[in-house]
Amino acid sequence: MLETLTIADAVELAIVERNGFVESRHAGAAVVLSPDGEVIAQHGNAEALILPRSSLKPLQAIASVTAGASLEGEQLALGTASHSGTDRHVEVVREMLAAGGLNEDDLGCPAAWPSDSTARRDMIRDHADQARVRMNCSGKHALMLRACVATGWPTEGYLDTAHPLQVHIRDVVERLAGEKIAHTSIDGCGAPVHAITLLGLARAIHRIGSASERSPFALHRVAGALVRAVRENPWTIAGPGEPDTIAIETLGVFAKHGAEGVMVMVAPDNTTVAIKTLDGSSRASAIVAATLLARAGALGEADVAALASALPLDVLGGGQPVGMIRPGSGI
């Protein structure tokens, strides 16, 4: 059976401190690439396989657009999002579907409650049920469906690994990562998710983050447009109070977390970091990523401090801050 990095492969990425007592530690691996794409720092085993989970969405979105889906701006950004299901998110996803002659019933993701507390409370008050469009991956699924409509592929069965869209996505993932997919699993939303190395994910995200919309290559033009769309519409990628949105708004980075402790972040100068937390927690990922970018000279210490103050990193005791989640000794 294939597996991700082991405890022996990991280093301490972050600690949780309460009143001067280190209560918990988050171990994992991280890799930093220079603006030119060279490895400049590696912590733990970056060549271990991982399932990128939602950090794979930028690659899936680019594949969907190169397959034929023509979207831009908020709609393109929603195609790579793990959104919190606010009414604003849902409105854009519905627009994406309607423009392709589709509706919510065509979505292959499961029905869910929004993670946004206000939206969830409003739905409960209105006696509304869980909905597919509220699921955090509905934008990705809408973009996949739009690709099928544009290309003439069947929308039914679009999540099957043998479907032409998924075959195309697999090819794009391998091209961007520069390595063969080692294994394919099914993500929580029902779409295929492909195992690549942490280093392969970093290389793919670096290629996306440094791509130019003026490139002679369509793949790079689409990647450049995607990154711009997300940076111009940070609310789309996650939502109010969510780490990815906060990081983009505060630092101007491109950021995308994935379940089970995966995180990628690209600085404005294209320095790139990819992280996998071994215990699957994401609560320290954004500040660890920003810290690594700062140590590489891509961000300033004041930038990291600003992000730390905006993120929910306080450890509370009796409702008051008594400690902090902060980077660990392994980085």
Phi and psi restraints in degrees (value plus and minus 20) as a CYANA .aco file:
   2 LEU   PHI     -92.6   -52.6
   2 LEU   PSI     133.9   173.9
   3 GLU   PHI    -173.0  -133.0
   3 GLU   PSI     144.2   184.2
   4 THR   PHI    -101.5   -61.5
   4 THR   PSI    -192.6  -152.6
   5 LEU   PHI     -78.2   -38.2
   5 LEU   PSI     132.1   172.1
   6 THR   PHI    -116.7   -76.7
   6 THR   PSI     154.9   194.9
   7 ILE   PHI     -79.7   -39.7
   7 ILE   PSI     -57.7   -17.7
   8 ALA   PHI     -86.4   -46.4
   8 ALA   PSI     -44.3    -4.3
   9 ASP   PHI    -102.4   -62.4
   9 ASP   PSI     -30.3     9.7
  10 ALA   PHI    -119.4   -79.4
  10 ALA   PSI     140.2   180.2
  11 VAL   PHI    -146.9  -106.9
  11 VAL   PSI     148.4   188.4
  12 GLU   PHI     -96.9   -56.9
  12 GLU   PSI      93.2   133.2
  13 LEU   PHI    -110.2   -70.2
  13 LEU   PSI     -55.3   -15.3
  14 ALA   PHI    -174.8  -134.8
  14 ALA   PSI     138.3   178.3
  15 ILE   PHI    -149.1  -109.1
  15 ILE   PSI     138.6   178.6
  16 VAL   PHI    -136.6   -96.6
  16 VAL   PSI      96.8   136.8
  17 GLU   PHI    -131.1   -91.1
  17 GLU   PSI     111.9   151.9
  18 ARG   PHI    -147.3  -107.3
  18 ARG   PSI      92.6   132.6
  19 ASN   PHI      31.0    71.0
  19 ASN   PSI      23.2    63.2
  20 GLY   PHI      61.1   101.1
  20 GLY   PSI     -14.1    25.9
  21 PHE   PHI    -133.6   -93.6
  21 PHE   PSI     104.8   144.8
  22 VAL   PHI     -96.0   -56.0
  22 VAL   PSI      87.2   127.2
  23 GLU   PHI    -107.7   -67.7
  23 GLU   PSI     -56.1   -16.1
  24 SER   PHI    -165.7  -125.7
  24 SER   PSI     138.0   178.0
  25 ARG   PHI    -151.8  -111.8
  25 ARG   PSI     120.4   160.4
  26 HIS   PHI    -130.8   -90.8
  26 HIS   PSI      97.1   137.1
  27 ALA   PHI    -122.9   -82.9
  27 ALA   PSI     138.6   178.6
  28 GLY   PHI     150.8   190.8
  28 GLY   PSI    -174.5  -134.5
  29 ALA   PHI    -157.0  -117.0
  29 ALA   PSI     135.6   175.6
  30 ALA   PHI    -170.2  -130.2
  30 ALA   PSI     130.9   170.9
  31 VAL   PHI    -159.0  -119.0
  31 VAL   PSI     121.9   161.9
  32 VAL   PHI    -141.5  -101.5
  32 VAL   PSI     110.7   150.7
  33 LEU   PHI    -130.4   -90.4
  33 LEU   PSI     122.9   162.9
  34 SER   PHI     -90.8   -50.8
  34 SER   PSI     150.0   190.0
  35 PRO   PHI     -75.7   -35.7
  35 PRO   PSI     -45.2    -5.2
  36 ASP   PHI    -108.8   -68.8
  36 ASP   PSI     -22.0    18.0
  37 GLY   PHI      71.9   111.9
  37 GLY   PSI      -9.6    30.4
  38 GLU   PHI    -109.5   -69.5
  38 GLU   PSI     127.0   167.0
  39 VAL   PHI     -90.7   -50.7
  39 VAL   PSI     101.8   141.8
  40 ILE   PHI    -135.2   -95.2
  40 ILE   PSI     -32.6     7.4
  41 ALA   PHI    -177.8  -137.8
  41 ALA   PSI     119.8   159.8
  42 GLN   PHI    -161.2  -121.2
  42 GLN   PSI     107.7   147.7
  43 HIS   PHI    -143.8  -103.8
  43 HIS   PSI      94.5   134.5
  44 GLY   PHI      60.0   100.0
  44 GLY   PSI    -191.0  -151.0
  45 ASN   PHI    -107.9   -67.9
  45 ASN   PSI      75.6   115.6
  46 ALA   PHI     -98.5   -58.5
  46 ALA   PSI     -27.3    12.7
  47 GLU   PHI    -116.3   -76.3
  47 GLU   PSI     -13.7    26.3
  48 ALA   PHI     -93.9   -53.9
  48 ALA   PSI     129.8   169.8
  49 LEU   PHI     -93.4   -53.4
  49 LEU   PSI     125.1   165.1
  50 ILE   PHI    -158.3  -118.3
  50 ILE   PSI     139.9   179.9
  51 LEU   PHI    -117.4   -77.4
  51 LEU   PSI      92.1   132.1
  52 PRO   PHI     -85.5   -45.5
  52 PRO   PSI     -36.5     3.5
  53 ARG   PHI      31.8    71.8
  53 ARG   PSI    -150.3  -110.3
  54 SER   PHI     -92.5   -52.5
  54 SER   PSI     -30.5     9.5
  55 SER   PHI     -89.3   -49.3
  55 SER   PSI     -30.2     9.8
  56 LEU   PHI    -101.5   -61.5
  56 LEU   PSI     -33.7     6.3
  57 LYS   PHI     -77.7   -37.7
  57 LYS   PSI     -58.8   -18.8
  58 PRO   PHI     -77.9   -37.9
  58 PRO   PSI     -58.1   -18.1
  59 LEU   PHI     -88.8   -48.8
  59 LEU   PSI     -62.1   -22.1
  60 GLN   PHI     -85.3   -45.3
  60 GLN   PSI     -58.0   -18.0
  61 ALA   PHI     -86.3   -46.3
  61 ALA   PSI     -64.4   -24.4
  62 ILE   PHI     -81.4   -41.4
  62 ILE   PSI     -60.9   -20.9
  63 ALA   PHI     -83.1   -43.1
  63 ALA   PSI     -61.2   -21.2
  64 SER   PHI     -84.1   -44.1
  64 SER   PSI     -58.5   -18.5
  65 VAL   PHI     -91.5   -51.5
  65 VAL   PSI     -62.9   -22.9
  66 THR   PHI     -88.1   -48.1
  66 THR   PSI     -38.8     1.2
  67 ALA   PHI     -99.1   -59.1
  67 ALA   PSI     -34.0     6.0
  68 GLY   PHI     120.0   160.0
  68 GLY   PSI     -35.5     4.5
  69 ALA   PHI     -89.1   -49.1
  69 ALA   PSI     106.6   146.6
  70 SER   PHI    -129.7   -89.7
  70 SER   PSI      75.5   115.5
  71 LEU   PHI    -152.7  -112.7
  71 LEU   PSI     138.2   178.2
  72 GLU   PHI    -170.8  -130.8
  72 GLU   PSI     152.4   192.4
  73 GLY   PHI      38.0    78.0
  73 GLY   PSI    -155.2  -115.2
  74 GLU   PHI     -78.2   -38.2
  74 GLU   PSI     -59.8   -19.8
  75 GLN   PHI     -86.0   -46.0
  75 GLN   PSI     -61.3   -21.3
  76 LEU   PHI     -84.8   -44.8
  76 LEU   PSI     -62.7   -22.7
  77 ALA   PHI     -83.2   -43.2
  77 ALA   PSI     -59.7   -19.7
  78 LEU   PHI     -83.8   -43.8
  78 LEU   PSI     -46.1    -6.1
  79 GLY   PHI     -87.7   -47.7
  79 GLY   PSI     -35.5     4.5
  80 THR   PHI    -135.5   -95.5
  80 THR   PSI      -7.0    33.0
  81 ALA   PHI    -110.1   -70.1
  81 ALA   PSI     136.3   176.3
  82 SER   PHI    -136.3   -96.3
  82 SER   PSI      57.3    97.3
  83 HIS   PHI    -101.1   -61.1
  83 HIS   PSI     141.9   181.9
  84 SER   PHI    -111.7   -71.7
  84 SER   PSI     -13.0    27.0
  85 GLY   PHI      57.4    97.4
  85 GLY   PSI       4.7    44.7
  86 THR   PHI     -89.1   -49.1
  86 THR   PSI     145.7   185.7
  87 ASP   PHI     -79.2   -39.2
  87 ASP   PSI     -55.4   -15.4
  88 ARG   PHI     -85.1   -45.1
  88 ARG   PSI     -63.3   -23.3
  89 HIS   PHI     -80.3   -40.3
  89 HIS   PSI     -68.1   -28.1
  90 VAL   PHI     -81.6   -41.6
  90 VAL   PSI     -59.2   -19.2
  91 GLU   PHI     -79.8   -39.8
  91 GLU   PSI     -63.7   -23.7
  92 VAL   PHI     -88.5   -48.5
  92 VAL   PSI     -61.4   -21.4
  93 VAL   PHI     -82.1   -42.1
  93 VAL   PSI     -61.0   -21.0
  94 ARG   PHI     -83.7   -43.7
  94 ARG   PSI     -56.4   -16.4
  95 GLU   PHI     -84.9   -44.9
  95 GLU   PSI     -60.0   -20.0
  96 MET   PHI     -80.0   -40.0
  96 MET   PSI     -63.7   -23.7
  97 LEU   PHI     -87.9   -47.9
  97 LEU   PSI     -68.4   -28.4
  98 ALA   PHI     -81.5   -41.5
  98 ALA   PSI     -56.8   -16.8
  99 ALA   PHI     -85.6   -45.6
  99 ALA   PSI     -38.7     1.3
 100 GLY   PHI    -124.5   -84.5
 100 GLY   PSI      -8.4    31.6
 101 GLY   PHI      50.7    90.7
 101 GLY   PSI       8.0    48.0
 102 LEU   PHI    -133.8   -93.8
 102 LEU   PSI     149.0   189.0
 103 ASN   PHI    -162.5  -122.5
 103 ASN   PSI    -199.4  -159.4
 104 GLU   PHI     -82.4   -42.4
 104 GLU   PSI     -46.6    -6.6
 105 ASP   PHI     -87.4   -47.4
 105 ASP   PSI     -39.4     0.6
 106 ASP   PHI     -98.4   -58.4
 106 ASP   PSI     -38.0     2.0
 107 LEU   PHI     -85.0   -45.0
 107 LEU   PSI     115.3   155.3
 108 GLY   PHI    -114.5   -74.5
 108 GLY   PSI     -22.8    17.2
 109 CYS   PHI     -99.3   -59.3
 109 CYS   PSI     136.4   176.4
 110 PRO   PHI     -94.0   -54.0
 110 PRO   PSI     138.0   178.0
 111 ALA   PHI     -88.6   -48.6
 111 ALA   PSI     127.3   167.3
 112 ALA   PHI    -174.4  -134.4
 112 ALA   PSI     142.7   182.7
 113 TRP   PHI    -103.8   -63.8
 113 TRP   PSI     129.5   169.5
 114 PRO   PHI     -87.9   -47.9
 114 PRO   PSI     127.1   167.1
 115 SER   PHI     -98.3   -58.3
 115 SER   PSI     -40.1    -0.1
 116 ASP   PHI     -87.1   -47.1
 116 ASP   PSI     104.1   144.1
 117 SER   PHI     -85.7   -45.7
 117 SER   PSI     -57.4   -17.4
 118 THR   PHI     -86.5   -46.5
 118 THR   PSI     -65.3   -25.3
 119 ALA   PHI     -83.8   -43.8
 119 ALA   PSI     -60.6   -20.6
 120 ARG   PHI     -85.8   -45.8
 120 ARG   PSI     -63.0   -23.0
 121 ARG   PHI     -82.2   -42.2
 121 ARG   PSI     -61.4   -21.4
 122 ASP   PHI     -84.4   -44.4
 122 ASP   PSI     -59.0   -19.0
 123 MET   PHI     -85.1   -45.1
 123 MET   PSI     -62.4   -22.4
 124 ILE   PHI     -85.3   -45.3
 124 ILE   PSI     -61.3   -21.3
 125 ARG   PHI     -81.0   -41.0
 125 ARG   PSI     -57.6   -17.6
 126 ASP   PHI    -108.4   -68.4
 126 ASP   PSI     -12.7    27.3
 127 HIS   PHI      39.0    79.0
 127 HIS   PSI      14.4    54.4
 128 ALA   PHI    -103.9   -63.9
 128 ALA   PSI     134.1   174.1
 129 ASP   PHI    -115.4   -75.4
 129 ASP   PSI     146.0   186.0
 130 GLN   PHI     -76.0   -36.0
 130 GLN   PSI     130.4   170.4
 131 ALA   PHI    -161.1  -121.1
 131 ALA   PSI     127.6   167.6
 132 ARG   PHI     -82.5   -42.5
 132 ARG   PSI     -57.5   -17.5
 133 VAL   PHI     -87.4   -47.4
 133 VAL   PSI     -40.0     0.0
 134 ARG   PHI    -103.9   -63.9
 134 ARG   PSI     -34.8     5.2
 135 MET   PHI     -83.8   -43.8
 135 MET   PSI     120.0   160.0
 136 ASN   PHI     -83.0   -43.0
 136 ASN   PSI     -36.6     3.4
 137 CYS   PHI    -121.1   -81.1
 137 CYS   PSI      -9.7    30.3
 138 SER   PHI     -83.9   -43.9
 138 SER   PSI     -50.6   -10.6
 139 GLY   PHI     -84.8   -44.8
 139 GLY   PSI     -62.1   -22.1
 140 LYS   PHI     -81.4   -41.4
 140 LYS   PSI     -62.9   -22.9
 141 HIS   PHI     -87.7   -47.7
 141 HIS   PSI     -58.8   -18.8
 142 ALA   PHI     -82.9   -42.9
 142 ALA   PSI     -59.6   -19.6
 143 LEU   PHI     -86.6   -46.6
 143 LEU   PSI     -60.6   -20.6
 144 MET   PHI     -81.1   -41.1
 144 MET   PSI     -63.4   -23.4
 145 LEU   PHI     -83.8   -43.8
 145 LEU   PSI     -60.2   -20.2
 146 ARG   PHI     -82.4   -42.4
 146 ARG   PSI     -56.6   -16.6
 147 ALA   PHI     -83.0   -43.0
 147 ALA   PSI     -61.8   -21.8
 148 CYS   PHI     -83.7   -43.7
 148 CYS   PSI     -64.4   -24.4
 149 VAL   PHI     -81.8   -41.8
 149 VAL   PSI     -64.7   -24.7
 150 ALA   PHI     -86.0   -46.0
 150 ALA   PSI     -54.2   -14.2
 151 THR   PHI    -113.1   -73.1
 151 THR   PSI     -35.0     5.0
 152 GLY   PHI      68.1   108.1
 152 GLY   PSI      -7.3    32.7
 153 TRP   PHI    -100.1   -60.1
 153 TRP   PSI     132.7   172.7
 154 PRO   PHI     -85.7   -45.7
 154 PRO   PSI     118.6   158.6
 155 THR   PHI     -99.4   -59.4
 155 THR   PSI     -47.9    -7.9
 156 GLU   PHI     -91.1   -51.1
 156 GLU   PSI     111.6   151.6
 157 GLY   PHI      57.8    97.8
 157 GLY   PSI       0.0    40.0
 158 TYR   PHI     -87.2   -47.2
 158 TYR   PSI     -33.7     6.3
 159 LEU   PHI    -113.1   -73.1
 159 LEU   PSI     -26.3    13.7
 160 ASP   PHI     -86.3   -46.3
 160 ASP   PSI     116.2   156.2
 161 THR   PHI     -81.5   -41.5
 161 THR   PSI     -42.5    -2.5
 162 ALA   PHI    -110.0   -70.0
 162 ALA   PSI     -25.7    14.3
 163 HIS   PHI     -84.3   -44.3
 163 HIS   PSI     123.3   163.3
 164 PRO   PHI     -73.9   -33.9
 164 PRO   PSI     -55.4   -15.4
 165 LEU   PHI     -84.6   -44.6
 165 LEU   PSI     -65.3   -25.3
 166 GLN   PHI     -88.6   -48.6
 166 GLN   PSI     -52.2   -12.2
 167 VAL   PHI     -84.7   -44.7
 167 VAL   PSI     -61.5   -21.5
 168 HIS   PHI     -85.5   -45.5
 168 HIS   PSI     -63.4   -23.4
 169 ILE   PHI     -79.4   -39.4
 169 ILE   PSI     -63.5   -23.5
 170 ARG   PHI     -78.3   -38.3
 170 ARG   PSI     -62.7   -22.7
 171 ASP   PHI     -83.9   -43.9
 171 ASP   PSI     -62.6   -22.6
 172 VAL   PHI     -85.3   -45.3
 172 VAL   PSI     -60.5   -20.5
 173 VAL   PHI     -79.3   -39.3
 173 VAL   PSI     -65.6   -25.6
 174 GLU   PHI     -86.6   -46.6
 174 GLU   PSI     -57.5   -17.5
 175 ARG   PHI     -86.6   -46.6
 175 ARG   PSI     -63.9   -23.9
 176 LEU   PHI     -93.5   -53.5
 176 LEU   PSI     -58.4   -18.4
 177 ALA   PHI     -96.8   -56.8
 177 ALA   PSI     -42.5    -2.5
 178 GLY   PHI      51.6    91.6
 178 GLY   PSI       6.8    46.8
 179 GLU   PHI    -176.3  -136.3
 179 GLU   PSI     141.9   181.9
 180 LYS   PHI     -98.3   -58.3
 180 LYS   PSI     125.0   165.0
 181 ILE   PHI     -87.6   -47.6
 181 ILE   PSI     111.3   151.3
 182 ALA   PHI    -109.9   -69.9
 182 ALA   PSI     -44.8    -4.8
 183 HIS   PHI    -186.7  -146.7
 183 HIS   PSI     130.5   170.5
 184 THR   PHI    -143.9  -103.9
 184 THR   PSI     107.7   147.7
 185 SER   PHI    -138.4   -98.4
 185 SER   PSI    -199.5  -159.5
 186 ILE   PHI    -129.9   -89.9
 186 ILE   PSI     104.9   144.9
 187 ASP   PHI     -93.3   -53.3
 187 ASP   PSI     152.2   192.2
 188 GLY   PHI     -82.7   -42.7
 188 GLY   PSI     -45.0    -5.0
 189 CYS   PHI    -107.5   -67.5
 189 CYS   PSI     -24.1    15.9
 190 GLY   PHI      79.9   119.9
 190 GLY   PSI     -29.8    10.2
 191 ALA   PHI    -105.1   -65.1
 191 ALA   PSI     133.0   173.0
 192 PRO   PHI     -82.9   -42.9
 192 PRO   PSI     122.0   162.0
 193 VAL   PHI    -149.8  -109.8
 193 VAL   PSI     113.3   153.3
 194 HIS   PHI    -127.3   -87.3
 194 HIS   PSI     115.1   155.1
 195 ALA   PHI    -101.0   -61.0
 195 ALA   PSI     102.5   142.5
 196 ILE   PHI    -155.2  -115.2
 196 ILE   PSI     154.0   194.0
 197 THR   PHI     -97.3   -57.3
 197 THR   PSI     139.4   179.4
 198 LEU   PHI     -80.1   -40.1
 198 LEU   PSI     -57.9   -17.9
 199 LEU   PHI     -85.6   -45.6
 199 LEU   PSI     -59.9   -19.9
 200 GLY   PHI     -82.6   -42.6
 200 GLY   PSI     -59.8   -19.8
 201 LEU   PHI     -83.5   -43.5
 201 LEU   PSI     -63.7   -23.7
 202 ALA   PHI     -80.4   -40.4
 202 ALA   PSI     -62.6   -22.6
 203 ARG   PHI     -84.4   -44.4
 203 ARG   PSI     -61.2   -21.2
 204 ALA   PHI     -83.1   -43.1
 204 ALA   PSI     -65.8   -25.8
 205 ILE   PHI     -88.5   -48.5
 205 ILE   PSI     -54.8   -14.8
 206 HIS   PHI     -83.0   -43.0
 206 HIS   PSI     -62.7   -22.7
 207 ARG   PHI     -83.4   -43.4
 207 ARG   PSI     -56.7   -16.7
 208 ILE   PHI     -90.2   -50.2
 208 ILE   PSI     -67.6   -27.6
 209 GLY   PHI     -85.9   -45.9
 209 GLY   PSI     -47.7    -7.7
 210 SER   PHI    -119.9   -79.9
 210 SER   PSI     -15.6    24.4
 211 ALA   PHI     -92.1   -52.1
 211 ALA   PSI     130.5   170.5
 212 SER   PHI    -129.3   -89.3
 212 SER   PSI     117.7   157.7
 213 GLU   PHI     -89.1   -49.1
 213 GLU   PSI     -31.6     8.4
 214 ARG   PHI    -118.5   -78.5
 214 ARG   PSI     -11.3    28.7
 215 SER   PHI     -83.9   -43.9
 215 SER   PSI     127.4   167.4
 216 PRO   PHI     -92.0   -52.0
 216 PRO   PSI     -29.8    10.2
 217 PHE   PHI    -121.8   -81.8
 217 PHE   PSI     108.0   148.0
 218 ALA   PHI     -79.0   -39.0
 218 ALA   PSI     -59.8   -19.8
 219 LEU   PHI     -78.7   -38.7
 219 LEU   PSI     -62.2   -22.2
 220 HIS   PHI     -93.5   -53.5
 220 HIS   PSI     -57.1   -17.1
 221 ARG   PHI     -82.0   -42.0
 221 ARG   PSI     -63.0   -23.0
 222 VAL   PHI     -84.7   -44.7
 222 VAL   PSI     -62.4   -22.4
 223 ALA   PHI     -81.4   -41.4
 223 ALA   PSI     -63.5   -23.5
 224 GLY   PHI     -82.1   -42.1
 224 GLY   PSI     -61.2   -21.2
 225 ALA   PHI     -86.2   -46.2
 225 ALA   PSI     -57.5   -17.5
 226 LEU   PHI     -84.4   -44.4
 226 LEU   PSI     -67.9   -27.9
 227 VAL   PHI     -81.5   -41.5
 227 VAL   PSI     -62.6   -22.6
 228 ARG   PHI     -82.5   -42.5
 228 ARG   PSI     -62.2   -22.2
 229 ALA   PHI     -81.2   -41.2
 229 ALA   PSI     -61.2   -21.2
 230 VAL   PHI     -89.5   -49.5
 230 VAL   PSI     -63.5   -23.5
 231 ARG   PHI     -85.9   -45.9
 231 ARG   PSI     -52.3   -12.3
 232 GLU   PHI    -101.2   -61.2
 232 GLU   PSI     -38.1     1.9
 233 ASN   PHI    -153.9  -113.9
 233 ASN   PSI      43.2    83.2
 234 PRO   PHI     -81.7   -41.7
 234 PRO   PSI     -42.6    -2.6
 235 TRP   PHI     -83.6   -43.6
 235 TRP   PSI     -45.8    -5.8
 236 THR   PHI     -89.5   -49.5
 236 THR   PSI     -59.0   -19.0
 237 ILE   PHI     -87.2   -47.2
 237 ILE   PSI     -45.2    -5.2
 238 ALA   PHI    -169.9  -129.9
 238 ALA   PSI     -99.5   -59.5
 239 GLY   PHI     134.0   174.0
 239 GLY   PSI     157.8   197.8
 240 PRO   PHI     -76.4   -36.4
 240 PRO   PSI     109.0   149.0
 241 GLY   PHI      58.7    98.7
 241 GLY   PSI     -19.0    21.0
 242 GLU   PHI    -108.6   -68.6
 242 GLU   PSI     122.5   162.5
 243 PRO   PHI     -75.3   -35.3
 243 PRO   PSI     -62.8   -22.8
 244 ASP   PHI     -81.4   -41.4
 244 ASP   PSI     -67.1   -27.1
 245 THR   PHI     -82.4   -42.4
 245 THR   PSI     -63.6   -23.6
 246 ILE   PHI     -81.5   -41.5
 246 ILE   PSI     -64.5   -24.5
 247 ALA   PHI     -83.2   -43.2
 247 ALA   PSI     -62.8   -22.8
 248 ILE   PHI     -86.6   -46.6
 248 ILE   PSI     -64.4   -24.4
 249 GLU   PHI     -85.2   -45.2
 249 GLU   PSI     -58.4   -18.4
 250 THR   PHI    -101.7   -61.7
 250 THR   PSI     -59.0   -19.0
 251 LEU   PHI    -133.4   -93.4
 251 LEU   PSI     -33.1     6.9
 252 GLY   PHI      52.9    92.9
 252 GLY   PSI      -0.6    39.4
 253 VAL   PHI    -104.7   -64.7
 253 VAL   PSI     152.6   192.6
 254 PHE   PHI    -125.1   -85.1
 254 PHE   PSI     102.3   142.3
 255 ALA   PHI    -154.0  -114.0
 255 ALA   PSI     121.2   161.2
 256 LYS   PHI    -172.4  -132.4
 256 LYS   PSI      93.9   133.9
 257 HIS   PHI    -107.8   -67.8
 257 HIS   PSI     143.2   183.2
 258 GLY   PHI    -154.6  -114.6
 258 GLY   PSI     137.1   177.1
 259 ALA   PHI     -78.9   -38.9
 259 ALA   PSI     141.6   181.6
 260 GLU   PHI      41.8    81.8
 260 GLU   PSI      15.8    55.8
 261 GLY   PHI      58.2    98.2
 261 GLY   PSI       7.0    47.0
 262 VAL   PHI    -118.0   -78.0
 262 VAL   PSI     122.6   162.6
 263 MET   PHI    -172.7  -132.7
 263 MET   PSI     116.8   156.8
 264 VAL   PHI    -147.8  -107.8
 264 VAL   PSI     126.4   166.4
 265 MET   PHI    -170.1  -130.1
 265 MET   PSI     114.1   154.1
 266 VAL   PHI    -140.1  -100.1
 266 VAL   PSI     102.9   142.9
 267 ALA   PHI     -95.0   -55.0
 267 ALA   PSI     143.8   183.8
 268 PRO   PHI     -75.8   -35.8
 268 PRO   PSI     -47.2    -7.2
 269 ASP   PHI    -110.4   -70.4
 269 ASP   PSI     -12.9    27.1
 270 ASN   PHI      62.8   102.8
 270 ASN   PSI     -17.8    22.2
 271 THR   PHI     -79.7   -39.7
 271 THR   PSI     116.2   156.2
 272 THR   PHI    -148.7  -108.7
 272 THR   PSI     120.6   160.6
 273 VAL   PHI    -149.6  -109.6
 273 VAL   PSI     123.5   163.5
 274 ALA   PHI    -151.3  -111.3
 274 ALA   PSI     117.8   157.8
 275 ILE   PHI    -152.4  -112.4
 275 ILE   PSI     123.4   163.4
 276 LYS   PHI    -151.7  -111.7
 276 LYS   PSI      97.5   137.5
 277 THR   PHI    -109.1   -69.1
 277 THR   PSI     107.4   147.4
 278 LEU   PHI     -85.2   -45.2
 278 LEU   PSI     -55.1   -15.1
 279 ASP   PHI    -105.5   -65.5
 279 ASP   PSI     -20.3    19.7
 280 GLY   PHI      65.9   105.9
 280 GLY   PSI     -19.9    20.1
 281 SER   PHI    -101.3   -61.3
 281 SER   PSI     121.0   161.0
 282 SER   PHI    -129.3   -89.3
 282 SER   PSI     -16.0    24.0
 283 ARG   PHI     -86.7   -46.7
 283 ARG   PSI     -42.4    -2.4
 284 ALA   PHI    -127.5   -87.5
 284 ALA   PSI     -21.3    18.7
 285 SER   PHI     -81.1   -41.1
 285 SER   PSI     -64.9   -24.9
 286 ALA   PHI     -85.6   -45.6
 286 ALA   PSI     -63.1   -23.1
 287 ILE   PHI     -91.9   -51.9
 287 ILE   PSI     -53.8   -13.8
 288 VAL   PHI     -85.5   -45.5
 288 VAL   PSI     -64.6   -24.6
 289 ALA   PHI     -81.2   -41.2
 289 ALA   PSI     -66.2   -26.2
 290 ALA   PHI     -84.3   -44.3
 290 ALA   PSI     -57.9   -17.9
 291 THR   PHI     -83.0   -43.0
 291 THR   PSI     -62.6   -22.6
 292 LEU   PHI     -85.1   -45.1
 292 LEU   PSI     -58.3   -18.3
 293 LEU   PHI     -85.5   -45.5
 293 LEU   PSI     -58.0   -18.0
 294 ALA   PHI     -85.8   -45.8
 294 ALA   PSI     -60.9   -20.9
 295 ARG   PHI     -88.1   -48.1
 295 ARG   PSI     -42.0    -2.0
 296 ALA   PHI    -106.4   -66.4
 296 ALA   PSI     -22.1    17.9
 297 GLY   PHI      66.8   106.8
 297 GLY   PSI     -11.5    28.5
 298 ALA   PHI    -108.9   -68.9
 298 ALA   PSI     -40.4    -0.4
 299 LEU   PHI    -153.0  -113.0
 299 LEU   PSI     139.0   179.0
 300 GLY   PHI    -112.3   -72.3
 300 GLY   PSI     140.7   180.7
 301 GLU   PHI     -81.2   -41.2
 301 GLU   PSI     -53.5   -13.5
 302 ALA   PHI     -85.7   -45.7
 302 ALA   PSI     -52.8   -12.8
 303 ASP   PHI     -83.9   -43.9
 303 ASP   PSI     -65.1   -25.1
 304 VAL   PHI     -84.3   -44.3
 304 VAL   PSI     -60.4   -20.4
 305 ALA   PHI     -83.6   -43.6
 305 ALA   PSI     -59.8   -19.8
 306 ALA   PHI     -84.6   -44.6
 306 ALA   PSI     -60.8   -20.8
 307 LEU   PHI     -86.0   -46.0
 307 LEU   PSI     -63.0   -23.0
 308 ALA   PHI     -79.2   -39.2
 308 ALA   PSI     -58.5   -18.5
 309 SER   PHI     -92.8   -52.8
 309 SER   PSI     -42.2    -2.2
 310 ALA   PHI    -110.6   -70.6
 310 ALA   PSI     -43.2    -3.2
 311 LEU   PHI    -104.6   -64.6
 311 LEU   PSI     135.5   175.5
 312 PRO   PHI    -100.9   -60.9
 312 PRO   PSI      54.6    94.6
 313 LEU   PHI    -125.5   -85.5
 313 LEU   PSI     -25.8    14.2
 314 ASP   PHI     -89.1   -49.1
 314 ASP   PSI     119.6   159.6
 315 VAL   PHI    -116.6   -76.6
 315 VAL   PSI     105.4   145.4
 316 LEU   PHI    -121.0   -81.0
 316 LEU   PSI     126.1   166.1
 317 GLY   PHI    -157.7  -117.7
 317 GLY   PSI      95.7   135.7
 318 GLY   PHI      43.6    83.6
 318 GLY   PSI       8.2    48.2
 319 GLY   PHI      63.6   103.6
 319 GLY   PSI     -19.9    20.1
 320 GLN   PHI    -137.1   -97.1
 320 GLN   PSI     128.6   168.6
 321 PRO   PHI     -83.6   -43.6
 321 PRO   PSI     107.4   147.4
 322 VAL   PHI    -148.2  -108.2
 322 VAL   PSI     -17.7    22.3
 323 GLY   PHI    -194.3  -154.3
 323 GLY   PSI    -188.0  -148.0
 324 MET   PHI    -173.1  -133.1
 324 MET   PSI     125.2   165.2
 325 ILE   PHI    -107.2   -67.2
 325 ILE   PSI     104.2   144.2
 326 ARG   PHI    -166.9  -126.9
 326 ARG   PSI     143.0   183.0
 327 PRO   PHI     -77.1   -37.1
 327 PRO   PSI     128.3   168.3
 328 GLY   PHI    -117.0   -77.0
 328 GLY   PSI    -195.6  -155.6
 329 SER   PHI     -96.1   -56.1
 329 SER   PSI     -35.0     5.0
 330 GLY   PHI     -96.1   -56.1
 330 GLY   PSI     -30.1     9.9
